[in-house]
């Protein structure tokens, strides 16, 4: 078994979906996006899963909504931090 193939943090998917929704990949380079992702994921609790389908069937809609809201808040906070740091340099 290889952990990197079999297990992943569900917040990674939610984060990437939100970054695409915001079109941040059009505005920023890969270095900025990598830094942003690391900061955001460190602000969120881990939610490890093996299969996406498990989340679709077993995650209550209210919990999924809460997770999405946490991602949005963490992205806004991390983006504000990164943008402030870049303005200082």
N, C-alpha and C positions, 0 to 999 in steps of 0.2 A: 504494500500500500504506500502510495505517495500522498502525503497530506496536501501538497499544493494542487493536486489534481482532484482529490476526493472531498475535501472540506474547504469551505470558504465562508467569509463573513457576508451575510445577506445585506448589510449596510453598504457594501461595496457596489452592489447592483443599484440600490436606491440612489446612492451618490452619483454614479455615472449617468443614470437616467436624468437626474436633476441637472447635471452639468450640460447635458445635451439639450435639455429643455431651455436652459438659460443661454445656450449657444456660446458658452465661454471658450470653447475651442476655436471659435472664429476670432475672438478678441485677444487671446493670450497664447504664449508659447508653451511648449511641453514642460519646461522647467517650472513655470508658474503653476501649471495645472498639477504637476506632481507634488509640489509644495502644498498646494491647496488641499489635495486629496489626503496627504499625510496629516495635516492639521485637523481636517474635518473628521477623519476616522479616529483620531486620538480624542476628539471631543465626544464621540458617541460610544455607547456600550456595545461590545461585540455581540453578534447574533449568528453563531456558527450553524451552518446547515450542510447537508450533503447534496440534496436535490431541490431545485427550484419548485418542482411540482408539489413537494411537501408544503412549502409556504403557501402556495395557492389554495390548497385544500384545508390546511389546519390552522392558518393564521386568521383570527377574527378580523373583520373589516375595521373595527375600531382600533385594534392594535396596529394594523398596517397604516392607518391614517396617522396615528401618533408617531410612528416611525418616520413617515414622510415629513411630518412637521418638524421632527427633531433634525432631520437632514437639512431641511431648508434653513432652520435657525443656525445650525452649525456652519453651513456654507456662508451665510451672511456674515457671521462672526469672523470666520477664517478669512474671508475675502476682505473685510474691513481691516483686519490685522495686516495681511499681506500688502494691501494697497498703501497703508500708512507706512510700513517699512520701506517700500519702494520709493515713496515720496521723500523719505529722509535721505536716501542715497543719491 
